[in-house]
C-alpha cells in the first residue's frame, strides 16, 4: 500500500533541457555578445564532470576599440579587414579559464574551429569538439583543422539536433517566475519571521542610539567639569 506521502508527492518535471543541449545553448547565448556584424560565434568549455569552466565569443582584444577597428571581411588593404585584429571565440574561451587546466575538456562551439584555434585547442589538452555549424568545411583552413585534430587525437562531431528536437528556448527578462509556490501557511510563517526580524533590528537600532546619546551626555558633563575646574584654578592663581 502506498503511503500518504507517496500518494501526494508529484513527479519530477519532464521535458527539461539535456546537458548537451544546455551547453550548446550557452554557446549560442555567448555568441550574442559578439559585435561582429556578419558572423557571431560563441564557445563553451566543459570539464569531464559536465561543469562549465569558461566561455568566449569573437571580438577584438581588450582595450581595442570596436568603433575604430574595421569589421569588414573584404578590402584592398588587408589591414582594413577584421581578420588581423579579431580574437576568435575558442581563443577567448581558452584564455578566459584563468589558468585553470582544461585537459580532457569538451569544447562546444557554434562554428567549427579554424586552424589557428585548432592549434590552441590541441595545445590546451581539450579532447573533444562539438560544433553546431561547419559552413566552411571545404575551405583549406578548416580542412587543416581536421587534419590537426586527427593527428592529435582530438575527436570532433556535429551537435546532435535530436538533443534539441523542435525545442525553442526563449529568455524573457521581464517574466521572472517565483522560486517556488508556497502555501498560505508558509506565507504567514514567512511574514511572521520577517516581522520579527524587523522588530529586532528596530530594537537594536534604538538601543544603539540610546547608548550613543548616553555617551554624548557623559562627554558633555566631563567637558563642563573640566572647564569649571580650569576657571577655579584661574581665580586662585
Protein Blocks (a to p, Z undefined) as FASTA:
>chain_A
ZZfklmmpccddehiacfklmmmmmmmmmmmmpcbfkbccddddddfkopafbdcddddd
ehiafklpccbfbdfblklpmklmpccfklmmmmmnnopafehiacddfbdcdfklmmmm
mmnopabdcdfbdfklmgmklmmmmmmmmmnopacddddfklnmmaccdddfklccdfbd
cdfklmmmmmmmmmmmmmmmmmmmmmmmmmmmmmmmmmmmmmmmmmmmmmmmmmmZZ
